[in-house]
Amino acid sequence: MNRSKYAVSLLAVLVLASTAFAATPQRKTGGGVDEKATPATEMKAGGKPRLFVATSAETNETWANPITRQALESALVNSGRFEVIAGAQRDNLLKEQGFANSDVVSPSDSVKVGQMLAAKYVVSGTCQSVTVDSTRTGGIGGALGGRVGMGGDRELSSKVSAKVQIQLLDLEKGTVVLSRDYDEKGGESSMGTKSSSNKEEAAYRDIISRVSARFVAELGDSVPIDALVVLVEGNRVALTAGSAAGVKPGMRFEVFAEGEAIKHPVTGKVLSRKTFKYAVLVVESVEEELAWASIKRTFDDAGTEDAVPNPGRVSAEMSARSMAGAAGAGAGDGKKKKDKPQD
């Protein structure tokens, strides 16, 4: 697939995603506010973001797809931050829905599969190329350590290179959350190795494992942890997301409330909502499905910070979301900072 075709397909993802989730049924929250019954609202109850992996390859190597998928799924599962839909489960669904190739899911099909699986995200991995740079004896007449190379042309050493693109797509918003391109080398070998295809496969497995881990490590800030305030006791707040959702002591959360919808003047489609931040919390202790945090800063309706944190600004059923750089960022939150609320 060339880049122009990929760009067109990606555009199809964004258009389909924005229209597909716009028709999602509404439901009432505890506060009596209508919300879309989407994966995002389920995450506020303490669940992990639900996603699946779709892979493709621009090479003729049949092993590229399964290796790419296995590496990405392993990295995502090991992170503990996501609910990863297993390849076998996804493949069974694809087979039931009539998809011809369970290993390759086009960007436009990803939206359909995401809806079927109630997934919020899809991680798309593309193996763009796998190449080998070899040094050889040159056969009879070739130099080998000052001696004439005998016995035909033989490989002395080789280096395998791979180009990979990995993206995280938000199926509800129809946006690319994170996109990275990797050009990696690996799999150096010396004379006497196995066949070239086995060598390339082993080297690619090592490369894709490394870049998958690096990509997933970047997702912490790109994919926030959503929760709800379940209890307020003085300066302590309990959130509906714990260690099972990836919450750790020292993480910062902002508590906010959604205001009126911002709609398209012609179509009436909800483009966004005004949000108002009321508090900044720092997690102190974590249970499996619950986190206890202390209130460090609070804000009034106009976004002005209170001179002294006011626990009365926070109430049950308010939304909470982890902040960028949240892990281990608890120190210093008692200081006054110019931190405008979202709007």
Buried (B, 14 or more C-beta within 10 A) or exposed (E): BEEEEBEEBBEBBBEBBBEBBEEBEEEEEEBEEEBBEBBBBBBBBBBBBBBBBBBBBBBEBEBBBEBBBBBBBBBBBEBEBBBBBEBEEBBEBBEEEEBEEBBBBBBBBBBBBBBBBEBBBBBBBBBBBBEBEEEBBBEEEBEBEEEEBEEEEBBBEBBBBBBBBBBBBBBBBBEBBBEEEBEBEBBEBEEEBEEBEEBBBBBBBBBBBBBBBBBBEEBBEEBBBBBBBBEBEEBBBBBBBBBBBBBBBBBBBBBBBBEEEEEEEEEEEEEEEEBBBBBBBBBBEBEEBBBBBBBBBBBEEEBEBBEEBBBEBBBEBBBBBBBEEBBEBBEEBEEEEEBEBEE
